[in-house]
Amino acid sequence: MLKRIEAILDEKVRPELAFHGGDVEVLDFDGGVLHVRLLGQCANCPSAYLTTEQLIEAELHAALPEVEQVVLVQQVSDELLSQARAILAHHG
């Protein structure tokens, strides 16, 4: 199933995200729920949830009805956490 998901992402989703300087990473697929992370310029975009629902979920569900839901996982990068810790340590 993951190969089919990646093929749809490559064909329908990634070109759109690349136009905006972004990409998508598949984290997990279980029980009809796909967990993804947006990368690049799309990672912290205010429209990330809208992109997930209206582009990623719509394209995947249309091609693969087994994908019932796409969940966006947003995480703070290790680099950003390190920078924040350094700033806090310096001011503490």
N, C-alpha and C positions, 0 to 999 in steps of 0.2 A: 504493500500500500504506500509506503514512504516513497518508493520510486515513482509511482503514479502522481503523488502529491508534488514531488519535486519537478516532474515533467510539466505539470500545469503551471506551477510557479514560474518555471523557466520560460514557458511560452506566453503566458497571459499576464503575469503579475510583475515579474522582475523588470521587464522593459519599461513599464510605467514608473516603477520606483526609481530605476536608474535615471530616468529623465529628470528626477528631482534630487539626484545624488544619493539615493538610498538603495537598500536591499532588504531581504527578509531571510531570517534563519529559522529553520524548523527545530524546535526543542523537543517535542514529544507529541505522539498521537496515541490516544487511548480512549476507547469507548465512544468514538465518534467526535471527540474533542481534540482539536489540534492547537498546541501551544506554540506560538511564534514570538520572535523578537525582531523588531525593526532595527536596521543598521544605518550607519552613515547619517545623512541629513534628515532622514525620516525618524531616527531614534528618539529625538526629543521634540518632534514637531507637534504643535498644538492639535493638529488634525490626525494624529496617529491612530486614535480609536476609530475615527471615521474612515480612515484608509483601510484599517483592518476589516471593518464591517462591510463597507461598500465596494471595496476592490478585492481584497484577499478572500474573505468569506464568500462573497457572491460568486467569484470565478471558480473557486474550489467546489462549492456546493452544486453549482450548475453542471460541472463536469464529473464530480464524484459525490453523489448523494450521501455516501457513507460519512462524509465530512459534514457533521451536523452543526458544529460550532467552531469558530476560531477565536482563541483567547490570546490577547496581547499581553506579553510579560515584559514589564519595563523594569530595568535594573540600573543602578548607578554603577558606572565602571570602576574598576579597582584604581585606575589612575586618578579619577576625580576624588575618590575616597582618600587616597594618599595626599592629594593636594589639600583637601579640607583638614585632615589631621595635622599637616604641617602648619597650616595657618592657625589652627586652634592651639597647637603646642607653642607656637611663637608668641601668641597673645595671652597665654595662660599663665 
